[in-house]
Structures are given as C-alpha cells and as structure tokens.
Amino acid sequence: MQFSSRLIEKAVDAFATLPGIGRKTALRLVLHLLKQEKVITGQFTSAVAAMRDGIKECSTCHNYSDNDECQICADPRRERAVVCVVEGVRDLMAIEDTSQYRGLYHILGGVISPIEGVGPGELNIDSLVQRAQKDEIKEVIMAISPTIEGETTIYYLTKKLQPLGIQITVIARGVAFGGDLEYADEVTLGRSIVARVPYESK
C-alpha cells in the first residue's frame, strides 16, 4: 500500500492496531476523517483522549467507570446479595442488555489459562473472595463462557467460595459449549441467567 503522505500512513498504522481493523479499513476511516470538518475530527480525538485519561476502574467490581465506583455498584436499587462473575466488561454489557438481571457484578479480567500464562494471580480473584467475606453476598453466579478454560476457572472459584457458605450457580446451557458469552443473543443470554442452576463440581 503506497501513501502520498507520511501523516496519512501513520494514521493508518494507528487505526490498524485496533482489533478487527485491517489496513484497508483503516485507510477508509482515515480518508473519511479527512473529509470531515476540523471541528469534527477535533471532537473525535478529544473524546478518545479524554476517555483514556479519565477512565477509572471501579474499586469494587473492576468495571470501567468515570468515578471510583461504577454506576451499577453505586445504584441502591441493585440486589446486593447476588454477584454475577464475568470475564470482562463486554460480558457485563451483554448481560445488562438483557434487562433480566438486577444484581451486582465482578469482573475477573479473563480466565485461568496455563497455556496463555494466565494463572489465578493475574485475575481479580482475591478481591472477589474479599467481597464475599465482608459483604452480605448469598449467591455468586458464574457467567463465564463455557470453554475448557472457563470451566477450570469456575471450578477454582467454587473451591475458594464454597467454604464461605455462599451458593454457587452457573448460567443455564443455552449458551453452547465453546461459545463466547458476549456473542450470545439477548434472549438466549437472558434466559440463561434467569434459568441458572446450582454448580456441581465433577
């Protein structure tokens, strides 16, 4: 791909680092921005810079937030005795879109995967156990993608939480094994949350 401008090439290189964006798509985005008024591109770059500089991690659940505590954790209308454990923010958003769940969340930041070099110490597991010890949590829902790594993570978390007398449940298997939670349709995911079942370790 030949460029007449080094500035355009650098912009394309930057866009191409985004997931799912190839160089052709990156070039299309760059050329689109060049056709816009400078005030529009200024608003775009300012919004991205402000997001990156100002975003925080919720001190309770590890969700992205504008403040030290996210809107979900700060909402007094949420059911505080139930915590839904998810891998990442996109899974949380997928469950929220179903409008079938009114409890709290805890974001692990991934799943246990020895092949990828991800052990329990790299995930937000200790903070989950601490929440379970000090808060009045009665149920923890494991809304983790049904993969081998996901099942391993659920098993590990269960061993950590069951001694605290907390009920451990998993989402119903409306989500196919090996599938990613974030890509499940809202109806299927919503029903899986509502029809959750007690976890039974094998």
N, C-alpha and C positions, 0 to 999 in steps of 0.2 A: 504494500500500500504506500503510494507516493504522496507526499504532502508538500504543498507550496509554502506552508508556514510552519515554523518550528513551534509556535504557540498553539496552533491547532493540533499538531502532533502530540504535544504534551498533554493537552486537554483530553484527547482521545485515549492516551495511555492511562490517564487518571480514571476516566469512566470505565475503561476495560477491566479495571481491577475489581469492579463490583460483581457480585455473583450473578450468573446468568446473562452477563453483558459481554458479547463478543466485540471485536474491533469494528465490524461493520455497523452494528447497532450503536456503538459508542460514537462513531463518526456521525451517524444520523442525529443523535442527541446534541452533539456539539454544533452541527450546522443549524439545527433548529434553534438553539440558544443564540446563535449569531444573528438570526433573522429577527429576534425579539428586540424590543426597546431596551436600552441600557438599564432603565429602572427595573424592568422585569428580571433581567439576569442578576441585577444587584440584589433584589429581594430573594432570589433563589439562593445565591451564595451566602447571603446574610443569614437566611433561615438555617442552612446546613451548619454554618459556623456557630450560630447561637445554640443549636441543638447539641453539637459536640462539646461546646464549652460549658453549657449549663445543665446538661443532663446528670442526674444523680441515680444512685442505686438505693432502693428502699431499704432502710436499716432492718426491717422486719422480714420481708419476703423476697428481697433481691430483684423486684420488678424495677423497670426504668421509671423514673419519676422526676417531676420538677422540684420536689421538696424531699426532705429526709425520709418522709413516709409517703407512700403512694396513695392515690385516691381510694383504692379498694381497701387497704388496711385502715385508713382513716375514717371509712364510712361506718357509722354506728348501726346502720341498718343491716349490715352483713352478719351472717350467722358465725359467731366467733368460735364455736365449739367444733367446727368442721374445717379441716385444711386439705386442700387439693394439691398434691405434689405433681409438678410438671417439669419437663426437661428445660424448657426455655420460654421466653416471652411470647413467641409466636403461638405456642400451645396454649398459654394462658388466654391470649386474644381469641383463639379459635373456640375455646370453651365459653368465654364471655359472650361471643356472638350467638351462642345457642339460647341464651336467656333462661337456661334450665338450672343454673347453679348460683346460689347466693351466699356461699361460704367464703373463706379466705383461701389464699394460695401460698405455695412455697416453691420457688424456682431453684432447681438443682444446679443448673448451668451445664447440663449434659448427662451422660450415663456412664457407668463403670465400663471401661473397655481396655483391658490389658494390652490388646493388640495396638491400640492407639496411644498407649501410655497414660491412660486416664484411670487413676485409682480413686478411692474414696476421699483421699486428702485433697484432690483437685476439685471436688464438688462441695456444694453448700449443704453438707450433711450434718456437721456439728451444730450449725445454727438451727437446723430443724429439730434435732434432739433437745437442744436448749429450750426452744419454744415449747416443745411437748412437756418438758419438765416444769416450766414455770407458768405456762398459760393453762386455761381450763379447756384443753383440747380433748374431745371424746372420740373423734373419728378422723383418720387420715386416709384420704382417697388417693390411690396410686394411679394417676392418669398419665402413664408413661407408655410410649409407643411399644407395641407388642413384638419386640425383636429379642434375640438372644441376649443382647446387652441390656435391654430394658428389663427382661425377666431376672437377670442377675442382679440388677440394681434394686428391683422390688424385693427380692429375697434378702439382700443385705440390709435394706432399710427396715424390713419387718423384724429381723433379728435384733436390730437396735431399738425399735419402738415397742414391741410386744411386752417386754418386761415392765413397761410403764403402765400397763393396763389399758392401752389405747386400742380401739377397734380398728383393724386394718381392712380396707376394702379395695377392690380393683374395679375399673370400669368394665361393663359387660362386653363380651367379644363381638360387638357389632363392627368393631374396627378389626380388619383382617390381620392375621399374624404377619409380621414383617412390614406392616404399613406404618407410615408416619402419621401421627395424630393430627398435625396441622393441615393435612390434605384431606382428612375425612370431611364429608359433607355435614352441614349443621344439624340436620335431622338425625342422622346416624350417631353423631357425637353426642348430641343432646340426650338421646335415648340411652346411650351407653353410660352416661353419667347418672341418669335417673335410675337405671336398672343395675346399678353397681352391686357387686356381690362380695361376701367376705373372702379374704385371701386365704388360700390353703397352700402352704408350702409342701412341695413334693419331697 
